[in-house]
Amino acid sequence: MTYKTKGTCSSQIDFDLKDGKVYNVRFTGGCNGNLKGIGALVEGQDAQDVINRLEGTTCGFKSTSCPDQLAKALKEALNQ
């Protein structure tokens, strides 16, 4: 799935969702090392667990963040 982010340095998130688990998370733009780290940490994790951990995370003065956007992307994917 491809998700276009809003309000973050990254512009999109690509990922696979299989049997409710998250795989192959790739961010376009943003803080490269940190976002690769997030992708590695959530690899194979239950999507709802990832949402519960990351939803609501902010970045500086912004009301969202790349992790929060990943949570939104996963929620959207689960609801499809």
N, C-alpha and C positions, 0 to 999 in steps of 0.2 A: 504494500500500500504506500502511496505517497500522500503526505499531509503538508500543506502550505502553512507555515507558521505565521503568527501575527504578534508583533511587538517584541521580537527578539533579533539578535544579530544573525542567527541562522535563518535561512529562507525556506527550508523544507526539511522534512524528516521522511526517510524511506525505511520501511521495516516489513517483516513478514510476521504473520500471526497464524499459528498452526495449533489446533486443538487447545486454544486459549493461552498458548505460550508465545513469548516474544523472541524473535530471532532477527539477526542481520540488521540491527539498527544503524543507520547511517544519516548523519546530519550534513546538510550543505551549508557552509559558512559557519560562523561562530567560532568559539574557542576550540580549536582542533583537538588538542590533547585531552581536555576535559570531556569533550563530547564523545571521543573514542572511548574514554574511560566509562562513561555512563552506558554506552552501548555494550561494553564488555560486562559490566556489572549486572545488566538486566537480561543478558543472553540466556535463553532457556527458562526464564522466570515466568510465573503465572501473571498474565496481563493485569488482572485485578489487584494483585499484590503490588505491582509496579505503580499502578494508578494510586493506590492507597498511600504509598511512600512518597511519591513525587508531586502529586496534585497540590497546588497552592504555593509551591516554592517560588519565591520572588528573586529578582536579580537587581541589586542596587535599588534605585528609586522606581523601577518598573513594577507593574502589577502582575507580571508573569516572568517566565524564564524558559530556557530550553527544556529543562526537566518537566516543568509545568505543561509546556506545549506537547511534550511526548505523552504525558498523561491524557491530555485532551485528544490527541491522535488515537491513542489506544481506546479511549471511551467511544469515540466515533466508530472505530473499526468493530468493536464488540457489539455496537448497536445496529450494525448493518446485517 
